[in-house]
Amino acid sequence: MKLLSLNTHSWVQTQDPSAYAALIADIIESDYDAIALQEVNQLSVNEAVIQPLGYVATQADIPIKENNFAYFLVKALAEKNVHYNWSWVPCHLGYDIYDEGVAVLCKQPIQSVQHIQLSNENDFTSILTRFAMVVETATETLVSIHLSWWKNEGENPFLQEWNRLEEGLSKQMESKRPIFILGDVNNPADVRDEGYDFIIDSKWFDAYQAAEVKSGSATVPPAIDGWADNEVPLRIDYVFSNHDYEVEKYEIKFDGDNLPLVSDHYGVAVIYK
């Protein structure tokens, strides 16, 4: 099984569709079974699309609009005769102009979709509002997330969000159904006793740790949005599973060395045996 996770930061740095040519080409070449995307943006003022290609809705409050980034990818791939089913949930207003959300694309037919509110807030104008996108296929559960930072004082939004994610996935977890959680967790893997350790201690398995072959590790360079004071590359984007599956390869993509940059984050590609 081939998976890709990418925080796309879409349209923020450029409105030029050709800037994402490397991403489209890699999806075609790699033939991913599923793709999880975060910071999937669409201009709030754009026109809504009637019956977007391959789309299965989980909410009706904010429709898919003309330049929804996941929809852009699905259309571009379809033009190359590569077809994905997909769903998207908006989380909050981004940069005052975007409907920002998370998405899952998959080759298999989608049997059901749901979104899980992770944050205390459900205010679309607040960047604190977070949702998970959950897609069910015949064989697995695919989850795309974009979580908050760890805080050592006062209310810890990360802990609240992760606990609500597990609550929302309780039926799948009880059934032992394969679950893959992909996305931007905003907690570095090398920081002890915070978010990453909490996830691992909760019996989720990191594909990086299990991989027989590793190509790269860090998923962001220093000093991106949200990490302005950071001075070193970090691994904050992950692929987790609820079982200790064998992982053939973990590979960082779109880092400027292995394929051109397409975002302020790098892609995480994982091949499960």
Buried (B, 14 or more C-beta within 10 A) or exposed (E): BBBBBBBBBBBBEEEEBEBBEBBBEBBBEBEBBBBBBBBBBBBBEBEEBEEBBBBBEBBEEBBBBEBBBBBBBBEBBEEEEBEBBBBBBBBBBBEEBBBBBBBBBBBBEBEEBBBBBBBBBEEBEEBBBBBBBBBBBEEBBBBBBBBBBBEEEEEBBBBBBBEBBBEBBEEBBEEEBBBBBBBBBBBBBEEEEBBBEBBBEEEBBBBBEBBEEBEBBBBBBEEBEBBEEBEEBBBBBBBBBBEEBEBBBBBBBBBEEBBBBBBBBBBBBBBBE
